[in-house]
Amino acid sequence: MPCPMASAGAGTATGPPAGSTTPRRLSRLCALSAPEGGETDSAGRPVAPPAPADAIAHGIGMVHQHFMLVPTFTVLENVMLGAEPRARLKPAAAEVRAELLELKRSIGLDVDPDAVVEDLPVGVQQRVEILKALRRGARVLILDEPTGVLTPADTERLFEILRGLRHSGVTILLITHKLPEIMAVCDAVSVMRAGRIVGHRNPAQTTPAELAELMVGRKVALERAHEPGTPGALALRVDDVTWRDAAGTVRLHRVSFELRSGEVLGVAGVSGNGQSVLLDVLAGIAPIQEGRLALAGGTVDRAHPADSARMRRLRVAHVPEDRQRRGLVLPFEARENAMLGYPGRFGDGMWAWPSAMESRALPIMNDFDVRPLETRLPAGGFSGGNQQKLVIAREFAEGPEILLLAQPTRGVDIGAIEFIHEKILSLKRQGCAILLVSVELDEILALSDRIMVMHAGRAVGTVDQGAATRRQLGLMMAGEAPV
């Protein structure tokens, strides 16, 4: 198959390490920003689309790392939004519905057109994004970190879809940091570092180790041996926590577990099985409805509720799974984001001292290699990986007694993953009790001392790290195997 810049077949490329400009370069290809130089050809013809509509007309489509969907719209409404074939909506919807049925028949993309997007699992939402691009005639499909929010099963399903698109003649530009994906699905790979192409390789003639070294600029340990902890005093006890959403649906059902200082308790499960709700309850974002939390600083139950401010006073830090919606205020400067959740330390009353914010932000951004090292740059101006490191730097710097850690390495490069893992283990060595939620089973197995599996809102079992296998965990995640 041809290389990434070819006009047919499936082109592929690894994603950039932190601080590179790949997302920006792709936004230029999609006409989301203006190029400063260079040329782009498609099918032998120069392409310089002045607007996104022109890029779409040239057959260029993009699925962004953070989906561009209207949550309250149906699948059909999202797919036709901005590309209605007729002025009258009813006949236009009928025509688009027929097009979706044809796409389902031809490439196997099966999505209920009448489902509301916010009710769909994240893997299905991604299919909606792909359908949007294909329905607009995309022959070059750009996917930015497409598996960052997917489970292993969703990832394999995505690969099946991509292979089908490749056979139908669609060129795919896959931006990813995950080397197993490169080796499994790519026909050619180009590696970027610090905004430059540093190598082209054929996956069949290279190794993950070589690609990692090209990406980071040094040798990288691709596998980390588990480092046993020395659990100490009980830091958190969760007893029979049950939680229902506004519709009365039980999202957590009598979840109980213990977490000790100096250990990492991993939480494994298919997305949507209660992990997110559990973290919200523990962080004080969702009010506790039934059950009880016991911490060194007090008890949390219905009679003694806690919001996020109280949980922080109890030395509970939280790295949320959605950095943009929960972890940052994107228009705020980096130094302002570095104080979120801890305002009392940087001012008096309603005011924050710029010098205090600066002295807080600069060292933690430098320690966590947040690039660029610009404390006054709005958080929205950083890449996704650097946004993640900014959130982690803020929470880790507080020296928490309990750390709620969700998807810590989502969207970051291999070198940053190695760095973040070491920071997690450093906190564990200092006696922090860490609850780690991740869709990456390799990450769970590498960092956890014990692994709790969740299915359908229940904690179905806990396994010691040394006895856990991927197969056993996968069966438990599917609700098909006992401990």
Summary of the structure (lengths in Angstrom):
residues: 483
radius of gyration: 23.2
end to end distance: 45.0
largest distance: 69.4
contacts: 1574
relative contact order: 0.11
helix: 38%
strand: 21%
